[in-house]
Amino acid sequence: MSSSTPESMQRADQRFLDATPRSKALAGRAREHLPNGVSRSGLVFSHYPLFIERAKGQFLYDVDGRAILDFALAFSALPLGHANPKVLEAMRAQLDKGLAYGLMHESEVELAALLHERVPSMERVRFTSSGTEATMFAVRLARAFTGRTRFARMEGSYHGTHDMMCSGMGASAARAQPGTEDNPVSMGVPRWTADEVEFLPFNDLEGCALAIEAHASELAAVITEPLLGAGGAIPPEPGFLEGLREICDRHGIVLIFDEMISMGLSPGGAQQYYGVDADLTATGKSAGSGMPMGVFGGRADIMALCEPEDGQPAVLHTGSFNAHPLAMVAGVAQLEQLTPKEYSYLGELGDYLRQRARDLAARRGVSLCVTGVQHISAFHYTDGPVRNYRDRLRGDADMAWRVGFSLLGQGYHVPGGSRTNLCTEMTQSDIDGFITALETAFEEAGATGRSGPAA
Ligand SMILES: Cc1ncc(COP(=O)(O)O)c(C=O)c1O
């Protein structure tokens, strides 16, 4: 805890320590074998991370036997919740048939067809083992198609961790500040990667047009999340995506949507939800139902470069576990259950959560701006509006962290105290319980009585 931590946080601290002795013991062992005892850079925690034993529906169950309402849902991969029975059934049936073939199998054709049906712009697709690979191959394809090498992305965007996506104001809001565009976010990434990237201001069409037009003849692609997801669950304003589409068309630039998170907005992802098509789409997560996978796809003429039929050189795309059968059958089983009814339920529940959080913040004088759409929301500890990454940086990240830590001790997993995903297993009474815990968290974190009405 930092020196600015309010004394009330001691209560949250003690609650967490009392409730998690087995996690503490395992964390000690983990540190002997894993750097800082964890397996990913983004896993930040106080004291030690929680260790999870199993998960079902909307709950994680930790090794100390506590049920934790899970608003992370494997980073947006599980709109039906954990251990969905039909997904498990499909995977069990596949297990008996072997794990990986290195040749074609029917389920990858089925999932490709389902994706094409739901997102018509994905005329042809290729599968990968992660979302990081999906954005990497999408950018590679755009470069091959246009013969240009530079690309543009939004400030505060996250597209995975391959070298081309690790420069400047990309991966980490905490480490990359405006003005540091030239500094790779990760050590070990060559500085020249930053020269290949142009950063654009989300929700500022004029700013985007200026930056794109200044380099139009060099740009292979504009890549954006339609909804800035990891960058703060910030929805596009009306006309923004349409405007990007138009600018890209005018300059022969490939428009790539990273729908890793936004695929959950509707059956056809953000492209259906906002009515704007991409040339290429990179997605994964909810298209694979909790299994490691990714997919990139789009216009048939661009995708044809993956395997030209006339024997010309191809865009190299390979991978031992591409289209892994378990991920494919899980993806099919998940998508088949996600009908318009499920999306509208998730949208209503999301509206309910956002409204209740805003009401609570207004009643308790907490400076809070809640952004989001459908089942995805983010809490920014600042007066709104939050329309882009620079607005987001005005938020009090320490406050979000303290609120999140208090919530975790109370049995609610809200990564970074900021972002919530919902699943169809959740109910209004889950949200009501969360709001009660949030009120306690506001008090313990010292958030109450700091501002006038919240945005
Ligand atoms: C928008 C976005 N793009 C790409 C990725 C990378 O996906 P993966 O973690 O499967 O490599 C993520 C993961 O969080 C993401 O949110």
The ligand as a Tripos MOL2 file, in Angstrom:
@<TRIPOS>MOLECULE
LIG
   16    16     1     0     0
SMALL
NO_CHARGES

@<TRIPOS>ATOM
      1 C1         -8.2210   -5.6140  -28.2000 C.3       1 LIG1
      2 C2         -7.2610   -6.7340  -28.0170 C.ar      1 LIG1
      3 N1         -6.4550   -7.0840  -29.0400 N.ar      1 LIG1
      4 C3         -5.5770   -8.1040  -28.9270 C.ar      1 LIG1
      5 C4         -5.4730   -8.8170  -27.7600 C.ar      1 LIG1
      6 C5         -4.4690   -9.9280  -27.6470 C.3       1 LIG1
      7 O1         -5.1100  -11.1560  -27.5630 O.3       1 LIG1
      8 P1         -4.3600  -12.4110  -26.8720 P.3       1 LIG1
      9 O2         -4.2490  -12.1000  -25.4120 O.co2     1 LIG1
     10 O3         -5.2440  -13.5890  -27.1610 O.co2     1 LIG1
     11 O4         -3.0270  -12.5210  -27.5210 O.co2     1 LIG1
     12 C6         -6.2930   -8.4890  -26.6760 C.ar      1 LIG1
     13 C7         -6.1880   -9.2240  -25.3960 C.2       1 LIG1
     14 O5         -6.5110   -8.7390  -24.3430 O.2       1 LIG1
     15 C8         -7.2080   -7.4190  -26.8120 C.ar      1 LIG1
     16 O6         -7.9970   -7.0430  -25.8030 O.3       1 LIG1
@<TRIPOS>BOND
     1     1     2 1
     2     2     3 ar
     3     2    15 ar
     4     3     4 ar
     5     4     5 ar
     6     5     6 1
     7     5    12 ar
     8     6     7 1
     9     7     8 1
    10     8     9 2
    11     8    10 1
    12     8    11 1
    13    12    13 1
    14    12    15 ar
    15    13    14 2
    16    15    16 1
@<TRIPOS>SUBSTRUCTURE
     1 LIG1         1 GROUP 0 **** ****
